[in-house]
């Protein structure tokens, strides 16, 4: 049972993170799309079959096959390689609206990702507690994927 909200803080969620990546904007943006999509994983490293359609209005969803799955959101805005914004319920199957924003800029020989996840609704406490850790895992994998891509490109030159 969800307790009755006491204040606006009970109805909102705000997560911000900055991720420094030693790779180009293009490689980092590609790694972000790969990690949010076909290379997504749960905490233990098991695959989580996600699809992202990287165009305005494109869907982001968990594909369980045979027409089954879980809708996470729509691409609200995309400007390769500097912006990806998604709106929808994400992993929360109850009354909630989320906005996820990735802004990428060149910084210190690589890329700085500024991430923000804001949500409004009946946010369950277990989701509120785990969301920062979950995003941090995804962002670490984005960083590793982009930097590995950079290393592979340098080795082939």
Secondary structure as the mmCIF struct_conf table of DSSP 4:
data_model
#
loop_
_struct_conf.conf_type_id
_struct_conf.id
_struct_conf.beg_label_comp_id
_struct_conf.beg_label_asym_id
_struct_conf.beg_label_seq_id
_struct_conf.end_label_comp_id
_struct_conf.end_label_asym_id
_struct_conf.end_label_seq_id
HELX_LH_PP_P HELX_LH_PP_P1 UNK A 2 UNK A 5
BEND BEND1 UNK A 7 UNK A 7
HELX_RH_AL_P HELX_RH_AL_P1 UNK A 8 UNK A 11
STRN STRN1 UNK A 12 UNK A 21
BEND BEND2 UNK A 22 UNK A 23
HELX_RH_AL_P HELX_RH_AL_P2 UNK A 25 UNK A 36
TURN_TY1_P TURN_TY1_P1 UNK A 37 UNK A 39
STRN STRN2 UNK A 41 UNK A 41
TURN_TY1_P TURN_TY1_P2 UNK A 43 UNK A 44
BEND BEND3 UNK A 45 UNK A 45
STRN STRN3 UNK A 47 UNK A 47
STRN STRN4 UNK A 50 UNK A 52
BEND BEND4 UNK A 55 UNK A 55
TURN_TY1_P TURN_TY1_P3 UNK A 56 UNK A 57
STRN STRN5 UNK A 59 UNK A 65
TURN_TY1_P TURN_TY1_P4 UNK A 66 UNK A 67
STRN STRN6 UNK A 68 UNK A 79
TURN_TY1_P TURN_TY1_P5 UNK A 80 UNK A 82
STRN STRN7 UNK A 83 UNK A 88
TURN_TY1_P TURN_TY1_P6 UNK A 90 UNK A 91
BEND BEND5 UNK A 94 UNK A 95
STRN STRN8 UNK A 96 UNK A 107
TURN_TY1_P TURN_TY1_P7 UNK A 108 UNK A 109
STRN STRN9 UNK A 110 UNK A 121
HELX_RH_AL_P HELX_RH_AL_P3 UNK A 125 UNK A 156
#
